[in-house]
Amino acid sequence: MSFRKQARWLVLLSAAVAQAAPEKKDDAAEVTLEKFVVSGAAAGQFTAGGGSSKATLTPVEMLMIPGSAADVNRALQTLPGVQAADEGNALFVRGGDSRETGMWINGIRYPGTTSVNAPMGTFTGSISPWLGAKTEFAAGGFGAGTGDVLSGAVKIETLGVPEAREASVNLAAGTVAGAVSWPWGTRAGMTVTATRLDLEPYFELFKPSRSFAEAPEGNTFSVAGGWKYRPEGEVRWFGLHETATVALPVKDVFQSGEYRSEGETRFGVVSWREKRGAWTHDVSIGGGADEKREDWMTSSWTTEQERSEIVARSAWDAGYGVWRGGAEVAGERLDYAWEFLAPGGAGAAERLVYRGRSRETLTAGWVELETSVARNVNATAGVRAWDSRRAGEAGFDPRLALIWQMSRRASWSVSGGRYHQVAEGFYYRDGTEPARAMQADQVIVSYDWKRGQRSVRVEAYAKRYRRIVGFDRKYSVVGDGVGEARGVDFMIKQPLPWEASGRLTWSTVWAERTDPATGVEAPAPWAVRNSVVLIVERDFGNWKCSLAGRWANGRAFTPITGAVSNGGGGSEPVFGAVNSENYPSFRRIDCTLARTWEVSKRVTAVTYLAGFNLAGWDNVQAYEYSDDFRERREVPTLFSRGLFFGVNLIFR
């Protein structure tokens, strides 16, 4: 949950600041936001990670982004193409739902399911930036090697062999954490981290904007390591176990009371990569499980997902171009048991029960060629073949990307293709006709310019959706929805006066989709028309300082415009036009301050301070209605004004 992510962010920020401290002379360790550039990437590709030729946005930079809260998704929310639909960590990309964006860790799909309810914002699976050595984000336009997503893809490579032996202990309000790195010689090693969170002490100091029946608490344990058996051959492994619990009062149309959410995520992957001559091979085997239970008065939603996968890829540099290809097989089991109140006849609440189990075997194979087709023009053409047991169909997805390097500083690119995604298992119920795989056709045009530390990137895109699957107000499955989205994304990076640097992103989108409850095409509820993020960073001596401002139009929602008697002494809501109103605009200012102190040659201390929602703006998460539906009141988001602070000790 969001407060838990904020506190965990501070645990990892201290280690990040220590690694990037000014005292160090290694340029690779002194990466700051000033080095953020995006250049020469295909349309839709925003690559983040050290060592990438397309961009450099290291874990240190992600952690220093104010409000990132130790979460890869939150850091990526500051990039163009991602709409700020609410204060959750889910990625709503270019008019698409968050379930249409996937995350892969070392080539294996991360099994983070989205909560059925979202009284605190839309949350989905994610990890800490500090556990990744390289993160790539594609807001569409991805090649044939990426499938089963419609809108966005996040790909993370985890840490391998640690550079040095060290241990750290972190103490902060509501948080205790530790980390140990063990190099085994120069070719192997591992890093283990553990975090315990209980925000009850923090809430005694800073009252949240909404009351909690039970303060957020949780545990996180991870292990990452590698064995570099030859200069161009390596085995890596990564494992994660995380639990989280939170409870707070929530009011709905038919009931009000305590909402409680419990979640547990387990994930593991082993990967092998080797380069021999013109050939590169990599194989990943892994999977995980994600369990969520949401209880609300007499209603409950339990979802359990298990997924295992094997992926094999190869690349061959043929001289005239690079051939890439691969195959993958994924198996998934999803169990769900939902009992809840929904609109019934004559305005009465009706209790519905959905239970089921869904099985999926998804196989895919792909091939693509990247080559020069003219002077300063590169093309990547490919095709992906797939077969889904759950959807009961197979298909082919063609992909194409062109990049024209018109000068040393500027380039144009265009990419597009067809994409398919099989909906989650709870959309496939016994006795219902299997829904076909959802489909999107997309084209993106991009212009990219850079000069030194200055860069500008502009992208325009258009998408058309078919066969979209969704739920109506009774959680009945509704298929064959259609939609479209188009918009423009803009990003500029510019040095500023007084030795500061800044990054401005602006995304605008127009999107419509079939509303499952009414069957009419209406504005997509998560397609925020304008989203703006400004990040400014400056060092004051040994202090690293970052300031971030966020603004976005309010997302659309369907209002309750009146009420009628249900004949039993109560009232039945009357809904207005679908998504015809918008919540108030979203505004927030966050900051980060951190300093490294060299206590001795072997001990480093890091003090840090993070401010959230410094202006104290009351952003609106939702509306609650009176029993007769004549009055409504604003439900604030979780991020009231707050300060997180602490100290981290690092022993080398």
Secondary structure, DSSP 8 states (H G I E B T S, - for coil): -HHHHHHHHHHHHHHHHHHT-TT---GGG---GGG--B-S--TTEEEEETT-SSB---HHHHHHSTT-TT-HHHHHTTSTTEE--SSSS--EETT--GGGEEEEETTEE------S--TT--------GGGEEEEEEESS---TT--S-SSEEEEEEE--S-SS-EEEEEEETTEEEEEEEEEETTTEEEEEEEEEEE-HHHHHHS--SS--SEEEEEEEEEEEEEEEEETTEEEEEEEEEEEEEEEEEEE-SS-EEEEEEEEEEEEEEEEEEEEETTEEEEEEEEEEEEEEEEEETTEEEEEEEEEEEEEEEEEEE-SSEEEEEEEEEEEEEEEEEEEEEEE-GGG-EEEEEEEEEEEEEEEEEEEEEEEEEETTEEEEEEEEEEEETTTTEEEEEEEEEEEE--SSSEEEEEEEEEEEE---GGGS-TTS-----EEEEEEEEEEEEEETTEEEEEEEEEEEEEEEEEE-TT--EEEEEEEEEEEEEEEEEEEETTTEEEEEEEEEEEEEEE-TTT--EEE-TT--SEEEEEEEEEEETTEEEEEEEEEE---EE--EEEEEE-SSSSEEEEE-STT-EE---EEEEEEEEEEEEE-SSSEEEEEEEEEESTT----EEEEEE-TTSS-EEEEE-S--SEEEEEEEEEE-
